[in-house]
C-alpha cells in the first residue's frame, strides 16, 4: 500500500491535525452546499428561492475576498484557521438546530 500512498507526513502531529481538520471542514462545506439548497427547496417548493439563497450566499464571498488576502497576511495563520473553522462549526450547528427544530426559516438559511 505504501507504493500508492505516502503516509510519512502523517507521522507529524501538527500536520496530522491540519490534515484531519481540513478533511472535516471540506466535508462540512460540501454537505452544506447540498443541504441548504435542498432545504430551501423543501420549504418553498420554488427553484427561484434556491437561486436567491445561492446568490445571497455568494455575496459575502465576493465582498470579503477583497480583504481576505490582506487579513490573512497580517494575522497569525494558526489563529485565523482556528477562528474561521470554529465560526463555520457554530454556523453549521445553528443550521442543524433550525432544521432539527423544524423552524423552516429562509432568512436564517
N, C-alpha and C positions, 0 to 999 in steps of 0.2 A: 504493500500500500504506500510505502514511502516513495516509490517511484513516481506515483501520480500526484502526491501532495506533500509539500514540505511543511511540517508542523514545528520546525525548530523555533520560530519566533514565539510560538505559544508557550514556550518554557519560561518566558519572562513575564512575571505577574503584571506589571503595568500594561504591557502590550495585550496580554490576555484580557484584562479588564476593559481596555479600549475596544478590542475586537468584539467582546461579548456585548458591551453597551451599544456598539454600532449595529449589531445584528438585531437587538431588541428594539432600538429606535427605528430601524428600517422596516421591521415587521409591523410595528405600531403605525407608522406613517402609511404604509401600503394598505393595512386594514382600514384605516380611517379614510383613505382616498376612495375606497369602495363602499364602506358602510354609510358614510354621511350622504352621498347621493342616493343610495338605496333608501335610507330612512326618510330623506326629503320626499322622494317619490311616493313612498308608502303613506306618508302623512297627507300629501297634497294630491297625489294622482296626476300631477302635471309635470311634463318634461321641461316646461318653461321655468318652473320654480327650481328644478335641478340646475338648469343653466344659470339662473340668477345666483343661486347658492355657490356654484363653482366660480363665477366671476367675482363674487364677494370674497371668496377665499383667495383668489389670485391677487386682489388689490394690495393686501399687505406685503406680499412677496415683491411686487413691483416697487412699492413705495420704500420699503425698508432695505431693498437691495442696494440702493444708492449709498446708504450709510453703513450697511453691514460690514463691508470690507474695511472701512476706516475704523470702525469699532473693534473688529477682530484684530487689527494690527496694534491697537493701543492697550488692550486688556490682556490679562493672563489667560491663555487659551484653555487651560485646565478648568479655571474658574468659569469661563464663558460656556464651556461644554456642560459643566455641572448645572449652571443656571438654566441654560436653554433646554437641556434634556429634562430637568425637573419641571420646568414650566410646561413642556409638552406632556409629561406624565400627569400633571394636575389637570390640564385641559382635557386629556383623553378620559380621565376619571370622571370629570364633570359630564362629558358626552355619554359615558356609560351610565352614570346615575340618572340622567334625564331620560335615557331610553329604558332603563330598568324600572323607573317610577312611572313610565308612561306619560310624561309631561307633553310630548309631541310639540315642542317649541321650535318653530322655524327660525325665529330671531336668534335663539341660542346656538343653533346649528350653523 
